[in-house]
């Protein structure tokens, strides 16, 4: 069995996670934000697989399968919402999708 | 017979309810029939019950109607108790009340609120009967507040004149001070004894530790209701009500509720010599203060109002001296002659186009002889002219006991004697100025039969009512004292006092002297008064008396002005600031938190991130 280095894999996972997070924070298009979330999920999955390999346990791969299933269901719901949002507001820019903000002025006067 | 007692108050109550609910649709004669009829039947019933009660010789009859309330170990019944003391009061209330109701049929005939008048009067008679028949202090307090309410309603009967409403409010507020003190007294009594039943209180009174405080608080209630110094200022203003109201409520019955209370609670007062002294001193001060004011008033009803205060002062003096039966006897005679004087004054005022000023009256003697003689009978009873008037027998007893009774002394006697002189003087002044001399205002109308009948009845009673109780040394007739001393303690005499006959002679001479002085000053040589009036200090003194010793101004300065000052300086509501601050803080906080809900998805993610980092950091460092 080739020797397996856990550390470089975790570093890659961390880089992936940071990339995803940055994408979520800086992107304005909601589709790209969802893609960034997927990247973050995959980073987490990678970390699980690496950890499973490190201890020779199947749990890491089981967790990855769970993450895949969760990501699939999440993205289907999210894409449905995105479509609805686009139908109603004709935009995918999150800066403009801010109808839920607190409209009242501060203080009761 | 016992179960008939409840019908005495029930009849006026029924009259009130009938008039209250259907009075608007009734004709005037129907209203009069219901209003006066209910009280007249109650009066007849009282006489029947009274005679049966006296024949049976029992000391008290109690009738429990139903249970009023039961809370914990406190229970209170609607329960009536008839004994000698309440019998005297019930008799006066229903009998004099009936006469005044009959008089009112004619007196109020022109008034559009005929039904309201009789409804209030019936309610008053009911409340007053409950007050004196109650066998526990809670029920008594119900009647006590009921008469206060009716007094308020009837003083302000002609409510379209703002001054009348002000007078009604004043009466209500000032008696409220006394009532509050009385309520506190009742609470303390209940806390100590665990009961408010009058018979139980009398039995257990000796075990009360703070009896003086309780007695003084109850006395305070009595002082408010009975217009004693310093709570007397409402009564002269209460004359804003119709004359029958003044006669019934503010002369014969309600203002003597305080006398009844002190007499009923005599056990408490006997246990506390200090409280007895206070009662006597309050009575003495009141009779003098009010007497001086009565001397200089020009409004006929205000003269009578001040004289009522003064006469009730005599009753308090007698109570304080320990002359219980003498006080109740004076109440008994006073009810007749003062009701008579007020009713007669009502006739005078009506006949002279609502003229109240006695100096614009005069010369009525020949025009209205019947009225003159009845008024004369009342005034001589008020002045206590020896032998021929009821007032003599009761007031002479008070004068004698104010020195000779256990708690009396020379000072009290001297004040009472001065009061007797003043009383005789202003009675003479009243009769002479109103009825003698030249006529100044033409007579509009003569009183009808319905008005003269009560006047004549009361006039006869004002003369003969005193014969039931003679001074010991003149004739041995003590019917009245025998009756009420079944309930009240007998008067104890001191040792080493001057002979009774001497004091009686002095009293008689002083009374006659007072009347003669009045005759001299107001008929024979009126220039003395004119001369007296020219000097500046005399005029100031007169003004001082006219304004009732400036008690109103004193209270204005002591209570009303500081109160107004506080309200004015607190216009911006200092106390509101405290909770206003809370409101401001909440709304500011809301403003800040509201900023975070800005609808920006990235901002939310950022805050989530910060939160996650925070929790992770906690994991690392804790």
Interface residues (C-beta under 8 A of the other chain):
Chain A: X21 X24 X25 X33 X94 X95 X97 X98 X99 X100 X101 X102 X104 X105 X106 X107 X108
Chain B: X583 X587 X588 X590 X591 X592 X594 X595 X597 X598 X599 X600 X601 X602 X605 X606 X609
